[in-house]
């Protein structure tokens, strides 16, 4: 039986350009549960039935009836918002939540606040990736530490991915032919598709993508690029078009904004390979690569948070290395954001702009896949098989049903416990909190090699909030010292202790614009992403 829904998602409006991954994920999750679990659809107190729900299946449930169902389902991580319905014996039912983005102050504090509420071990927060779970666990550890190390009961935190209806993305030769004709793709061109929400500040900076496509073309690859997705306003669409002109090296490219489901399906059918080089903490799982795998496309993706759990490097596609400054280099940014001096979008932008993606490795992946159609087909077939087996909603829903049964078993055998009631304010260093996202983190012993300075520091795609980078005078000394090659430690020695976090960020930002390459003091794991320079 389905759980009782504590709330339902709102409508998705593609035309507005405001559709986010959260909207798609939540709507997909509810729809999948209702399709794959038979029986009534229980709606909690005050929850109105959505038009797409079968009215014959809708079953209103009063507060005192939730225990008969056994599980109350939230569609976000705010499991605390549902606990007020659990009175008397806390073992009456479980409350289950679902993570999405974990990048903002409200989500951090919501997790820390679990220490003040009767969260129980038979409650659960479903984490859509192990990277996301690492953030939750760090927040819980910080809440424990803020309360003097006194641990409180924690909910279960299983990792269950989001899903897709893989049948809807099955390769269709006729659709492929039609859409390649519409897009004007020549017989000898390889169509590269980048699809997702278009937002530099809080989604993904396209600079690495554009530079990699240009470099792959210089190596002889015959590419055509389509950048498609959803934008908040026409200015963003225009900015993407301008950036393509500046950085894509003359590769034929178009931007298609606010596409509908039919166009999305057509673009996936027409493409030869899919690319997504996310660099934002806003991303936790990432549905787009899974949809591409379901469409039978090889995927070139950044080795970043949930992407590395969906795309198998060398099997379904290629993971491109990423790097961030180390823990300790962002405490000042965290304080400014948590204190209100820095708004969310500039905060997220500062972190994205200090997360370089290995352009050389991305270009190599694009060039090699463009030159080897058999490899593209083999990776695409492997990705489709993996998507059907692991990420089809039927498989994902089965894991949720198993979780509900497991929580019921815990309730039956556990004595009632209550969480402590001492509030905890959690201070966040984002580079520590999201340490599980990148391939590697900068270290003092890393060697820095001057690069070709591919992009000017005043390019709009490299803008950073004030206070992210060192003062101009110090930045000039850093650039002078870098000119002959040096280590990160050599640059740190030029700065006062309080300026060293900004020096780490300057190194990462300079690598992002291609003005230096980082040679890690320790080589990457053989199991990690390709390459070792950034």
C-alpha positions, 0 to 999 in steps of 0.5 A: 500500500502507498504511504499517506502523502503529507503534501503533493507537488504543484503544477509544472509550468514549462513555458515560464522557464521556472521549471527546476529539477526539484519540480520534475523529480517530485512530480515524477516520484509521486506519479511513479508511486501511484503507477507502480503501487496498486490500491488506494492513494492515501492523502493526509489531513488537508491535502487536496487531490491533484487533477492527475490523480485517479479520483476513484483511488483517492482516500482521505486519511484523518490524523488518527488514521495514519497509524493504520497505513503505517507511513507518512510521506514527505516530498522533501527533507522536512520530516519535522514538518509532519511530526506534529501529526504523531501524538501519543506513542511515537511508534504509531507510524514512520515519517519518510522524507526525500532529499533534493538540493542540500545547498542552502541555509534552510536545508542545513538548519532543518537537518540540525533542528532534528535534534530538537524534535522527536525524530525516531530511528524508524523515521527515514530520510531517503538520500538520492545519492551517497554524496548527498548522504555525506552532506546530511551526515556532516550536518548531523555530526556538526549538530551533535558537536554543537550540543556538546557531543551528545548524540540524538536519535537519527532517522534511517538514511538509505540511498535510493536514486531518483528514477525515470520511465525508461520506456519513454526514452527508448531509442527510436530510429524514425524519431532520430532521422526526423530530428536530425533533419530538423536540426540540420545535422550533416551525415558526418557530424557528431551531435553533442547534446547538453540538456538541463536548466540554464543558470550559471549562478546556481546550476552549471557554468557552461564555460568548461563545456564550450571550451572542451567542444572548441578544443575537441574540434581543433583536434579534428572532431566534426561536432555540432552542439545543442544546448537545451533547457529551461531559463528564467528570463530571455537575458539568460538565453541571450547570455548563453548565445553570446558565450557560445560565440566567444568560447565554442571556437566556431563549432556549429551550435544553437540554444533551445530554451524552454523546450517541452517534453516532445522536443526533449525526446526528439533532441535525445533521439537525435544526439550522438552523445550527451554531456553535462559538466555540472560544477554547482553544489545545487546539484545532488543527484542529476536526472539528465544523465540518467535520461540520456542513458535511458535514451542509449547515449554515452555520457560525458559528465563531470566527476561530481556528486551524484553523477559518479554514482550513475555514470560508470567511468569507461562503461557508460561514458566518461567522468571528467575530474573536478577540484575544489579548495580544501576544507577551511578555505570557505569558512568566511563564505559560510559565515557571510551566507549564514549571517545574511551578508551574502545572498544564496545565488552569489554564495553558490556562484562563488563556489561554482567559480572555484570548482574547475572542471578538467577541460582537457579531459573533457575535450579528449573524451569528446574527441575520442567518442566522436572518432569511434562510433562503435565505442559510442554505441557500446557505451550507449547500450551499456548505459541503457541496460543500466538505466533499465535495471537500476533507475527505471521507476519500477526498480526504484519504487520497489526499493521504497516499498522495501524501506517502508517494510523495514521501518515497520519492522523497526517500529515493532521491535524498538522501545519508544525514544525521544530526541533531545530538546537542545537547539543547535546552530550549525556553522558551515564551511561549504568546502568541508560540507561538500567535500564528497562532491569533487574528484579531488581538493587542492592541497599545499603540495600541489604543483601549479603550471602556468596555462594558456590563459584561455579566458580573460578574467573579466569574462562574464562567465567568470564573475565572482561576488566581492570578497571571494578572491584576494585583494588586487595587490595580492592577486598581482603578486600571486600571478607574478609568482605563478609565472615561473611555476610553483606550488600552492604552498608557495602562493600561501606563503605570500599571504597573511593567515587570514588571506589564505582561504582566498588564495586557495579560491584564487588558485581554483578560479584561475584554473577554471579560466585555464590560466594554470594547470594543477598537478596533484601531489598525490595521483588520483585513484585508479578507480576515479575519473580520467586524467590528473590535470585541471 
